[in-house]
Amino acid sequence: MALPQKQSYAAEDYWNLPEDVRAELIDGQFYYQAAPSRMHQTILSELHAAIHAYLKSKGGSCRIYPAPFAVNLDGNDKDWVEPDISVVCDPNKLTDRGCSGAPDWIIEIISPNDPGHDLIYKLNLYARTGVREYWVVDPRNHNILVYYLEQKDFGVKAYTFQDKIKVNIYEDFWIDFQELDL
């Protein structure tokens, strides 16, 4: 949930936040982020390792970036997010500050205090800005929602931590959640 604010903010405000403040800028409003839990970080680490190993084995231009990694999805000065995991396959989108344009694949790990932020605000933002695939991992309920956003009427599938999930943007990549050390 956005905190009450008196004005609309832009990129300059985002980049001038103190280093110890974690926040995202969506539609000109700051959304402050609490420090992640241990389980959140475990899931992040395991997924990062699996994705990095796959990308490295295939070569090519795709790169993985864990949070904090600034993403300006659409060139809009009022939208800067820090997805838990961003996979970017177009090296022209990468800048010294992060990513300028939509990553191909984003994974968010739900924060227990505000699940709507990832399931509503970010889903809509990612869908309208060209993210191809969006995963929402829920540590409390042990489930994963996978949104295929590049389809005209984007599809969604629900999985559990017992499932092996196909990464739709790749031909031969599956993540088996039972093999992750969660």
SVG drawing of the C-alpha trace seen along z (x, -y; Angstrom):
<svg xmlns="http://www.w3.org/2000/svg" viewBox="-8 -18 36 51">
<polyline fill="none" stroke="black" stroke-width="0.4" points="0.0,0.0 1.3,-3.5 1.9,-5.7 0.0,-9.0 1.9,-11.5 1.3,-15.1 2.7,-15.1 3.7,-13.0 7.3,-11.9 9.6,-11.2 13.0,-9.5 15.0,-12.3 13.2,-11.7 13.7,-8.0 17.5,-8.3 17.9,-10.8 16.4,-8.5 18.8,-7.8 20.8,-4.5 19.1,-2.8 15.6,-3.4 14.1,-0.6 11.2,-1.9 9.7,-1.5 8.1,-4.3 4.8,-3.3 2.6,-5.9 4.5,-8.7 3.9,-7.3 6.5,-5.7 5.9,-2.2 8.3,-1.5 9.6,2.0 10.4,3.8 13.5,5.9 12.8,9.4 12.4,12.5 14.8,15.3 12.4,17.6 12.1,14.9 15.9,14.7 16.1,18.5 13.6,18.7 15.3,15.9 18.7,17.6 17.5,20.9 15.6,19.5 18.6,17.3 21.0,20.2 18.7,22.4 18.1,19.7 21.7,18.5 22.9,22.1 20.4,22.5 21.3,19.2 25.0,19.9 24.7,23.3 22.9,21.9 25.1,18.9 23.4,16.0 22.4,12.6 20.0,13.3 21.1,12.1 19.6,12.5 19.5,9.7 18.3,10.2 17.0,7.3 17.9,4.6 18.0,3.9 16.3,0.8 13.9,1.3 12.3,-1.6 9.7,0.5 8.4,-1.9 10.5,-5.1 7.9,-6.7 9.7,-8.9 7.2,-7.9 7.7,-4.1 10.8,-2.5 10.5,0.9 12.9,3.4 11.6,6.9 13.0,9.8 14.3,11.4 14.6,9.8 15.7,11.7 16.7,9.4 17.5,10.8 18.0,7.6 21.4,6.1 20.4,2.8 18.0,2.4 20.8,2.5 22.2,-0.7 24.6,-1.7 21.5,-2.3 19.7,1.0 17.2,1.8 15.4,-0.6 12.5,1.3 10.5,4.3 12.5,7.4 11.5,10.6 10.7,12.5 10.1,11.2 9.7,13.1 8.2,11.5 8.2,13.3 5.1,12.1 5.6,10.1 3.1,11.3 2.2,7.7 1.0,6.6 0.3,9.4 -1.9,7.1 1.1,5.0 2.5,7.9 -0.8,9.5 -2.6,6.3 -0.4,3.2 2.6,4.9 0.7,7.5 -1.1,4.6 2.1,2.6 4.0,5.6 1.2,6.5 0.9,3.1 4.6,2.5 5.6,5.7 6.9,8.1 6.6,11.5 6.3,13.8 5.6,13.0 5.8,15.4 4.4,14.6 5.8,16.9 3.9,17.1 6.1,18.6 3.2,18.8 0.9,20.8 3.6,22.7 2.2,21.7 3.3,20.0 1.1,18.1 2.6,18.0 1.2,15.2 1.9,15.5 1.6,11.8 2.6,11.9 -0.6,13.7 -3.4,11.3 -5.7,12.4 -2.9,13.3 -3.1,16.7 -2.4,17.7 -1.6,21.1 -1.4,22.0 1.3,24.4 2.6,25.5 6.0,26.1 5.6,29.7 5.4,28.9 7.8,28.8 7.1,25.5 7.8,24.8 9.4,21.4 7.4,20.4 9.9,18.0 12.4,20.8 11.9,24.1 13.6,26.4 13.7,24.9 11.8,26.2 12.1,25.4 11.3,28.3 10.4,26.7 10.9,30.1 14.6,29.9 15.0,26.4 16.4,26.4 13.4,24.7"/>
</svg>
